Amino acid sequence: MRVRQEQVLDAIERETGERLPGVMGPQRAGDPAELVADPARARRELGFAPSRSDLETIVRTAWACHRWAHPKRNTAAAFSAMPGG
């Protein structure tokens, strides 16, 4: 599944009720042109089948984890400012 930045921002807005600014700029040195997650090998070799891999679930569970780990930073802007967030 290919997901555009705008789709991720829309999903975050639906979950948090806040709109994050989409900041587009030149690609940084070392940034990959595209990121792809394909669980086919894990399915084939380990019998793993992801049950929560849709964008809405990923955002909802990441947001819940953030709110639990950082109860004083419960805004979408704080979520995006966290390392790896």
C-alpha positions in Angstrom: 0.0 0.0 0.0 1.4 3.4 -1.0 0.5 6.3 1.3 1.0 9.9 0.5 2.0 12.5 3.1 -1.4 14.2 2.8 -3.2 10.9 3.6 -1.1 10.6 6.8 -1.8 14.2 7.8 -5.5 13.6 7.1 -5.5 10.5 9.3 -3.7 12.3 12.1 -6.3 15.2 11.9 -9.2 12.7 12.1 -7.7 11.0 15.1 -6.5 14.1 17.1 -8.8 16.8 15.9 -5.8 18.9 15.0 -4.3 19.8 11.7 -0.5 19.4 11.4 1.3 21.6 8.9 2.7 19.6 6.1 6.2 20.8 5.6 7.7 19.9 2.3 11.2 20.8 1.4 14.1 19.5 -0.6 15.1 15.9 0.0 17.9 15.7 2.6 21.1 13.8 2.0 20.6 10.2 2.8 16.7 10.3 2.7 15.3 7.4 0.7 13.1 8.4 -2.3 10.4 6.0 -1.1 9.7 3.8 2.0 7.9 0.5 1.4 6.8 -1.9 4.1 6.0 -5.3 2.6 5.2 -8.1 5.1 5.3 -10.8 2.4 8.6 -12.2 3.6 7.5 -12.3 7.3 4.2 -14.0 6.2 6.1 -16.5 4.0 8.9 -17.4 6.4 7.3 -16.8 9.8 3.7 -17.3 9.2 3.1 -13.7 10.4 0.0 -11.9 9.2 -0.4 -8.3 10.3 -3.8 -7.6 11.7 -3.4 -3.8 12.3 -1.6 -2.4 9.3 -4.1 0.0 7.9 -3.3 3.7 8.2 -6.2 4.5 10.6 -5.1 1.8 13.1 -1.5 2.8 12.9 -2.2 6.4 13.7 -4.8 5.6 16.4 -2.4 3.2 18.2 0.6 5.5 17.8 -1.5 8.4 19.2 -2.7 6.3 22.2 0.9 5.2 22.9 2.1 8.8 22.8 -0.7 10.0 25.1 0.1 7.3 27.6 3.9 7.9 27.5 3.7 11.7 27.4 0.5 12.7 29.3 1.6 16.4 29.5 2.2 16.6 25.7 -1.2 15.5 24.4 -1.4 17.6 21.3 -0.8 16.6 17.7 1.9 19.2 17.4 3.8 17.7 20.4 3.3 14.3 18.8 5.0 15.4 15.6 7.8 17.1 17.5 8.8 13.9 19.3 11.9 12.0 18.1 10.6 9.5 15.6 7.1 11.0 15.9 
